[in-house]
Amino acid sequence: LETLLKTDAASGLWWLAFQGTSRLGVRALEVIANAESLRKLEVLTLRWCEIDNEAGQVLAASKGLPKLREVDLLG
């Protein structure tokens, strides 16, 4: 994930989605929340990713996603 988010292609993303059996923990949310390439991200979908309270708090406390307006944590 960290390598992917360091690519030039990631810098234009306005929406990022993980769904299904993606088990994202604290470290993954830290990477997403602090990725320079995601400064334009507006929508983050994390459906059925088993986000626990600690990982959710990492995301909520982040100041690294200034344009984020929607987070989908269904499931």
ABEGO torsion letter per residue (X at the ends): XAAAAABAAAAABABBBBBEABBBBAAAAAAAAABAAAAABABBBBBGAGBBAAAAAAAAABAABAABABBBABX
